[in-house]
Amino acid sequence: MIQIFKDTQQLSQAAADLFVQAANEAVQEKGRFTVALTGGSSPIQMHQFLAQSPYREQVPWEQTYIFWGDERWVPLTDEQSNAKMALETLLNHVPIPKNQIFPMWGKQEPEIFAQQYEETLRQHLGQTEPSFDLILLGMGDDGHTASLFPGTAVLQEKEKWVVAYYLEPKQIYRITLTAPLINQAKKVVFITYGEKKADALYEVLEGRRNPEQYPSQLIQPQNEAIWLVDEAAYRRLSQAK
Ligand SMILES: O=C1O[C@H](COP(=O)(O)O)[C@@H](O)[C@H](O)[C@H]1O
């Protein structure tokens, strides 16, 4: 499902609304809410809404468990850290217990950390049908999502939930949830805006199937993904209609 917004403020507010709704539904149903945040710049405005009234009071923070969809393998003090961004724009401003926040960063080797993160997820996502209540995703100009980058081996992963690997072009380790786990989520929301995303958005949603080049095509959750896009990102799709 695609929802189109005039500007990033309206789009980010809609994302915050979906967050509040998913959180309350999950807590009503089973007493807790598990969510994976996205990194990059796209979620910042949504975080700022959630950190302020009236949104701040509408989220059951005491019952919320925060994970990440992906991370650059850098300490929490590094400007590249997705967790640092989320702490500064959202998590440091809301009453969430600190032991319910699970950044993708540790002192061990990234591959070992990935295995341990998966074990932690297995303890939190439920036994019978393990799934996140909500996964937020962004999309890069190249069609990547989380750290599922074009042409990487992680795109073929069928078993593991979390994978760390060296991303040669960017000269950095990345750690990411895999498509099989993302697709088990109860709700997946993409936050995508800006002219620079227009070509990739078109290819992902209307182009021929080619997830090696456009990994966002791998995201096909049991319940349809919700794409929140602005008019600039939607431009090529609107021309095609
Ligand atoms: O590297 C990453 O990029 C994508 C897209 O970032 P954005 O700045 O265009 O929003 C992001 O979704 C991912 O979490 C991040 O690690």
Ligand as a Chemical Component Dictionary entry (heavy atoms), coordinates in Angstrom:
data_LIG
# 
_chem_comp.id                   LIG 
_chem_comp.type                 NON-POLYMER 
_chem_comp.pdbx_formal_charge   0 
_chem_comp.three_letter_code    LIG 
# 
loop_
_chem_comp_atom.comp_id 
_chem_comp_atom.atom_id 
_chem_comp_atom.alt_atom_id 
_chem_comp_atom.type_symbol 
_chem_comp_atom.charge 
_chem_comp_atom.model_Cartn_x 
_chem_comp_atom.model_Cartn_y 
_chem_comp_atom.model_Cartn_z 
_chem_comp_atom.pdbx_ordinal 
LIG O1 O1 O 0 22.758 3.207 5.472 1  
LIG C1 C1 C 0 21.575 3.283 5.674 2  
LIG O2 O2 O 0 20.777 3.857 4.730 3  
LIG C2 C2 C 0 19.380 3.623 4.658 4  
LIG C3 C3 C 0 18.771 4.835 3.946 5  
LIG O3 O3 O 0 19.163 6.013 4.640 6  
LIG P1 P1 P 0 18.495 7.456 4.430 7  
LIG O4 O4 O 0 19.511 8.433 4.976 8  
LIG O5 O5 O 0 18.275 7.628 2.974 9  
LIG O6 O6 O 0 17.246 7.475 5.223 10 
LIG C4 C4 C 0 18.771 3.391 6.018 11 
LIG O7 O7 O 0 17.443 2.948 5.875 12 
LIG C5 C5 C 0 19.601 2.370 6.809 13 
LIG O8 O8 O 0 19.023 2.123 8.069 14 
LIG C6 C6 C 0 20.987 2.941 6.978 15 
LIG O9 O9 O 0 21.831 2.099 7.750 16 
# 
loop_
_chem_comp_bond.comp_id 
_chem_comp_bond.atom_id_1 
_chem_comp_bond.atom_id_2 
_chem_comp_bond.value_order 
_chem_comp_bond.pdbx_ordinal 
LIG O1 C1 DOUB 1  
LIG C1 O2 SING 2  
LIG C1 C6 SING 3  
LIG O2 C2 SING 4  
LIG C2 C3 SING 5  
LIG C2 C4 SING 6  
LIG C3 O3 SING 7  
LIG O3 P1 SING 8  
LIG P1 O4 DOUB 9  
LIG P1 O5 SING 10 
LIG P1 O6 SING 11 
LIG C4 O7 SING 12 
LIG C4 C5 SING 13 
LIG C5 O8 SING 14 
LIG C5 C6 SING 15 
LIG C6 O9 SING 16 
# 
